[in-house]
Amino acid sequence: MSMKTDRGDSQEQIDSAYLRERFLKSLLVMTDKQISFELVQTAPMDGVLKACDNKLLQFHVGQLQTPSGVQNEVILRTADVVSCSVHV
C-alpha cells in the first residue's frame, strides 16, 4: 500500500528524493578530496576527485597515481570503477 503526503507524493517518491539528495551531498563532500579508486582489473589508485558529469558517467580526477606514474588530469568512466573511498 502506498502512502500519500499532502502534496500527493508517494512514500517511494519521498524515499527516492531523500536518497538522491544524500548521494549528491556525498559527491560534494568528496570533491577536492584524496580518493582511492578501485577499477576493474587494476590495482587501487589514488587521486583527487575534481568533478563528475551530470549523468554520473565519468569522474574527472587530478593527480591520479597509476602504476606507470602520476597523471595530472584524467577522466575515469564510472562503468570501470568498482568502488571509491575517501581518505579521512
Backbone bond lengths (Angstrom), bond angles and torsions (degrees), N, CA, C in turn:
res aa  C-N    CA-C-N  psi(-1)  N-CA   C-N-CA  omega(-1)  CA-C   N-CA-C  phi
1 M - - - 1.430 - - 1.525 108.68 -
2 S 1.316 117.68 132.06 1.453 123.10 -177.80 1.519 110.60 -97.02
3 M 1.323 115.80 127.36 1.465 119.83 177.46 1.519 108.86 -87.56
4 K 1.326 116.52 147.69 1.460 122.48 178.35 1.525 109.37 -117.05
5 T 1.338 115.95 145.68 1.457 120.90 174.69 1.521 108.65 -92.68
6 D 1.311 116.17 179.52 1.464 120.97 178.01 1.524 111.30 -59.52
7 R 1.318 117.62 -30.37 1.472 121.92 179.10 1.520 111.65 -82.58
8 G 1.305 118.49 -8.70 1.455 121.02 -179.58 1.519 114.23 93.55
9 D 1.337 118.00 3.48 1.468 121.06 178.78 1.527 109.82 -74.45
10 S 1.317 116.28 139.87 1.463 119.94 175.60 1.524 108.74 -79.96
11 Q 1.308 115.97 160.74 1.464 120.56 178.29 1.526 110.15 -60.68
12 E 1.314 117.14 -34.71 1.460 121.02 178.07 1.528 110.86 -62.62
13 Q 1.333 117.74 -41.75 1.466 121.24 177.87 1.520 110.90 -65.49
14 I 1.315 116.69 -40.85 1.468 121.27 179.28 1.522 109.98 -63.90
15 D 1.333 116.48 -45.99 1.467 120.51 179.30 1.520 111.36 -62.97
16 S 1.323 116.91 -42.09 1.460 121.35 179.17 1.525 111.41 -62.71
17 A 1.322 116.87 -43.53 1.466 121.11 178.75 1.523 110.79 -63.91
18 Y 1.322 117.13 -40.58 1.463 121.72 178.75 1.527 111.01 -62.66
19 L 1.338 116.68 -46.75 1.465 120.28 179.94 1.521 111.37 -65.46
20 R 1.326 118.33 -39.13 1.462 121.54 178.00 1.526 110.31 -63.07
21 E 1.315 117.13 -42.86 1.460 120.88 178.66 1.530 111.13 -62.20
22 R 1.326 117.39 -43.70 1.467 120.96 177.95 1.520 111.38 -62.58
23 F 1.333 116.48 -40.86 1.456 121.31 178.98 1.524 110.37 -62.83
24 L 1.329 117.40 -46.60 1.470 120.71 -179.67 1.527 111.05 -64.36
25 K 1.321 117.19 -38.46 1.464 120.22 176.92 1.525 110.86 -64.34
26 S 1.334 116.98 -37.44 1.467 119.18 178.70 1.527 110.62 -65.82
27 L 1.333 117.99 -37.08 1.465 120.48 176.12 1.518 110.90 -63.31
28 L 1.323 117.07 -39.87 1.469 120.37 177.95 1.525 111.33 -62.68
29 V 1.324 116.13 -41.32 1.469 120.47 179.65 1.520 110.50 -65.53
30 M 1.328 117.49 -35.15 1.464 121.73 -177.50 1.529 113.03 -76.42
31 T 1.328 117.84 -20.24 1.462 121.14 -176.83 1.527 110.80 -63.09
32 D 1.322 115.24 133.93 1.474 124.07 -178.99 1.525 113.36 66.98
33 K 1.321 116.52 20.39 1.465 121.45 175.98 1.516 109.64 -110.04
34 Q 1.326 115.76 155.94 1.465 122.01 175.20 1.520 108.41 -71.40
35 I 1.322 116.42 124.24 1.456 122.73 -176.03 1.528 109.04 -124.57
36 S 1.319 115.90 142.33 1.455 120.71 172.64 1.526 107.39 -102.20
37 F 1.329 115.77 121.42 1.460 122.18 -179.67 1.522 109.42 -104.93
38 E 1.316 116.34 129.20 1.457 120.96 171.33 1.521 105.75 -105.06
39 L 1.329 115.48 117.95 1.458 121.19 -178.53 1.518 110.58 -105.39
40 V 1.317 115.85 160.43 1.457 121.67 177.33 1.521 109.02 -59.86
41 Q 1.312 117.32 126.74 1.465 125.23 174.37 1.539 114.70 60.54
42 T 1.331 117.91 27.80 1.468 120.41 173.86 1.522 109.55 -139.21
43 A 1.304 115.14 164.42 1.460 121.05 174.65 1.535 108.84 -72.78
44 P 1.325 117.95 155.87 1.471 119.91 176.47 1.524 111.02 -58.29
45 M 1.326 115.64 144.00 1.465 122.04 179.58 1.520 108.72 -130.57
46 D 1.324 115.94 141.65 1.460 121.43 179.13 1.517 110.31 -101.27
47 G 1.321 115.32 146.03 1.455 121.68 176.61 1.515 109.52 -165.90
48 V 1.318 115.97 179.18 1.457 122.26 -179.77 1.526 108.23 -106.92
49 L 1.330 116.32 120.18 1.458 120.51 178.75 1.526 108.97 -71.69
50 K 1.318 116.25 122.59 1.463 121.29 -179.58 1.520 111.74 -100.41
51 A 1.325 117.42 -42.37 1.462 121.14 -176.45 1.514 109.92 -170.03
52 C 1.314 115.38 172.87 1.459 121.81 170.13 1.523 107.42 -142.24
53 D 1.311 116.15 158.05 1.459 118.28 179.52 1.528 109.94 -77.52
54 N 1.334 116.19 168.05 1.457 119.86 -173.00 1.527 114.00 -69.44
55 K 1.308 118.26 -16.81 1.467 120.87 176.95 1.524 111.55 -100.70
56 L 1.335 116.56 3.23 1.455 123.96 -179.48 1.527 111.95 56.35
57 L 1.322 115.19 45.10 1.463 121.19 176.74 1.516 111.86 -98.05
58 Q 1.341 116.51 -20.39 1.465 120.87 -177.07 1.525 110.47 -143.72
59 F 1.339 114.93 145.34 1.459 122.55 171.28 1.524 108.31 -107.50
60 H 1.309 116.88 136.48 1.462 121.98 170.31 1.523 105.53 -96.04
61 V 1.336 116.31 119.79 1.467 121.99 -174.82 1.519 109.35 -124.47
62 G 1.314 116.24 136.32 1.458 121.92 176.15 1.521 110.44 -107.68
63 Q 1.322 115.95 153.67 1.468 122.88 175.54 1.532 112.33 52.10
64 L 1.338 116.62 44.56 1.458 121.07 179.38 1.524 109.62 -73.84
65 Q 1.319 115.77 122.49 1.462 122.07 -179.14 1.527 108.49 -90.11
66 T 1.317 115.17 104.35 1.466 121.64 -178.62 1.523 109.43 -106.13
67 P 1.330 118.05 166.28 1.469 120.00 176.63 1.533 112.79 -58.81
68 S 1.329 117.31 -26.04 1.478 119.52 -179.74 1.530 112.89 -95.64
69 G 1.319 117.70 7.84 1.460 120.92 177.58 1.522 112.06 125.48
70 V 1.319 115.27 179.60 1.469 121.22 -178.48 1.521 109.90 -84.97
71 Q 1.325 115.28 128.73 1.463 121.70 175.99 1.528 107.55 -102.26
72 N 1.338 117.46 121.98 1.464 120.86 -175.85 1.518 113.11 -61.42
73 E 1.310 117.99 -47.56 1.459 122.48 -178.28 1.529 108.56 -140.05
74 V 1.328 117.09 128.03 1.465 120.78 178.00 1.527 109.64 -140.33
75 I 1.315 114.40 159.93 1.459 122.16 171.87 1.527 106.64 -113.76
76 L 1.319 116.34 123.82 1.458 121.33 176.07 1.524 108.56 -105.77
77 R 1.317 116.29 131.91 1.464 119.69 173.93 1.519 107.76 -75.24
78 T 1.307 117.22 129.85 1.469 119.28 -178.94 1.526 111.49 -64.38
79 A 1.322 117.44 -23.35 1.463 120.46 176.88 1.531 111.22 -64.24
80 D 1.341 117.04 -23.61 1.460 121.77 179.28 1.529 113.23 -90.25
81 V 1.330 117.09 -9.27 1.459 121.58 -176.92 1.519 109.04 -91.89
82 V 1.338 115.66 119.70 1.450 121.30 177.55 1.527 109.43 -81.33
83 S 1.338 116.01 -43.13 1.463 120.54 178.63 1.530 108.67 -159.11
84 C 1.308 114.38 163.07 1.466 120.08 172.35 1.521 107.47 -145.67
85 S 1.318 115.10 147.20 1.460 119.83 -179.70 1.514 109.74 -138.69
86 V 1.324 114.86 146.80 1.458 121.87 -177.69 1.518 108.78 -91.13
87 H 1.320 116.25 135.80 1.462 121.05 174.14 1.529 107.78 -83.74
88 V 1.328 115.82 118.86 1.471 119.80 179.49 1.499 111.37 -111.36
